Amino acid sequence: KRPHLSTPPCRAKNPHRPPSPPSFVPMVEGPLPNILLIQLDQLAPQALRYHGNRVSKTPTIDKLMQEAVVFSNAYTASPICSPSRFAMMSGQLPTQIGAWDNAAEFASDIPTYAHLLRSQGYHTVLSGKMHFVGADQLHGFEERLTTDVYPADFGWTPNWDEEATGKRNPLFFETFTSVAEADWVHSSMQLDFDEDVAFKVKRKLREFARRR
């Protein structure tokens, strides 16, 4: 049995207002199974050997896909980073929670799966990038092992009055420069961040294992 999650529709008078919090009804029976959720940025299926790529080496992912259920026709609620993450965490469409772009705030009164899991007795831990915008950097998680790799303030928020005059916020509008200048590197901010995330996740998992 699964916890029942009832979500009221967004109020028509103010589409930017987050919906009222859903009601959580505990229905879990027996020992709680461990849950490890891994979310990757910009990992196209064509990059995996499981889907026919003969260049990449992804033995762990390949083994996981061979032994698990693969949803090959699943779609994200948004092609943009923050809105897609907020939609996944809340179980609501980006338009329902005002997640229009990477500068949109994820309101702290919007319930997430982390809140739901905690209500069922789980200890919830976050490590790595979630691109939360706003003061709340937990959104239901009890622990966060790392900071975010992207800014949590409103530096990416565009000023549409200035946009009308042709002045753009360089932090908000992405260009093709990062693709055109991409090359092999031994180290980068993102690689250093990923290594820190992986190290702290492994250490936390070992900590949980010692408690058993």
N, C-alpha and C positions, 0 to 999 in steps of 0.2 A: 504494500500500500504506500501511496505517496502523499506528502502533505498537500492539502488543498489550497490553491492560490487563486483567490478571486480578485480580479482587477476591474474597477469601475471605469467606464469610458471617460475620456478627457472632456472637460466642460467646454461647451461650444462657445460660451461668451468670452472666454479668455484662453485661446489655444496654447499660450505660452506658460500657463499655470500647470504645474505637475498634478497628476491625478491624486486623489486621496489614497492614503496607504492601504494596501490590500490586507485582508485578514488571514492570519496563519492558524491553521488548525492542526495541532500535532497528531500524526497518525503513524509514526514510526514504531514498529514492533521489533523486539529483539536487539542484538548487538548492532551498533552503528558501523557500517562498512567504511573503510578509509577511502577518501576521495582525493585524487591528485589531478588538478585541472591545469593543462598547459596550453597557452595561447601564443601563437606566433604571428609576427608581423610580415606581411607580404610574401608568404610562402605559397607560391603557385603550385598546383598539383603536378605541373609539367617538370618541376625541379626534383621530383622524387623518382627513384628507381622503380618503385611499385607501380608508377603510372607510365613507365616506359623510358625514363631518362637513363642513359648508359654512361653518363659522365660523372654525375654526383654519386657519393658514397654515403648512404643513409641506412646502415644495417639495423640500427635500433628501431627507427621508424618503420622500416620495411617489416621487421619481425612483428611489431605491434599491429600493423595493418593486416598481416596475414592471419593473426590469431584473434582479431577483434572484428567489430562491425564497422564497415566503411560506408559513410554517407557521401556518395559521389555526386549527388545532385542537390546538395545543401547550399543555401544562399545566405549571405549576410544581409542584415537589415539596412546597412549603409556601406558604401565603398570608402568612407572616410574613417580614419582611425578612432577618434574619440566617440563619435556617434555610434559606431558599430560596437564598441566596448560597453558603452552605457546601455545600449539596447539589450545586449547579451546579459548584463548584470541585472537589469530590471525586468526583463521579459516583456518590454513594451517597445513600441515603435519610436524612433527618434522624434517624430512629430508630436508624439504624446507627451514627451518629457522635455521638449525644447532643446534637443541636442542637434543643432543645425550644422555645426562645423567644429573644428578643433579648438575654437576659442570659446565654445559654449560651456557654461558651468553645469556640473552635474549636481543638482540640488540635493542637499543632505537629507531632506525629508522623503526622498524616493526610496522605497524598500528595494533591496537587492537579494540575490540568492545567498549572500553572506549573512544577511540578517536572518533569513529563513533557516539556514544551517545552524546558526547559533541558537535559534529558538528550539532546535531539535537536540541540542546538547553537544554540538561540534565545537572544537577549538579551531578557529579560522585564522590562517596565516597567508599573507600576501608577500611575494618577492618579485621585484622587477617592474617593468613598465605597465602602467594602467592608464596613464594620461588623464588622471582626474584633474579637472580645472575647478579651482575654488578652495576654500579653507579646509573642507573635509577631505582628507587624504586616506581615509579608511573605508568609509561606506559599508560598515558592517564587519569588517575584518578586525580581529582583536590585536593582531600584530602586523607590522610591516617591516620586513627585514632590510630593505634598501629604500633609498629615496627614488624619485622618478628621474628618468633620463631627459625628460622634457619639462619645460616650465609649468608650474601649477598656477601661476598668476594669470592676469588677463592681458598679457603682452601681445598675444596674437589677435586680440579683438580689433576688427577693422573699424575705422571711422568713415562711415559712408558719405558724410559731407565732404571729406577730403577725397574720397574715391571719385566723387563726381567731378572733381577738378583735375583728376589724373594723378594725384599723389597717393601712392600705395604704401601700405604697411609691409615692409620686406619680410617681417616675421610671419605674416599671415599668408601671403601669396607665394606658393612654391614655384620655382622655375625649373627649367631643364638643365640648369648648371650642374647640379649634383650628379646627374646621369652622365652628362658629357665629360665631366672631369673625373669620373669614377676610375679607379685603377687598383692594382694590388697594393695592399699595405700590410705591414707587420703588426701595427697597432693603431687603434683609433679610439675615440671616446666610446663609440658603441660597443666595440669588441671588449674594451676594458670593463664596461658596465656589465656586459653579458657574463664575463668571467666572474665578476663579483657576485652577480645574481646566482649563478650555478653553484659557486662555493658555499654561499650562505644557505641555499636550499638544501644541499647535501648535509650540511652541518645540522640544520633543523630537523631533517628526517632522521638522522642518527640520534638526535636528542629524544625524539618521540619514541624511537625503537628502544632506547634504554629505559624508558618509563614503563614499558610493558612487562 
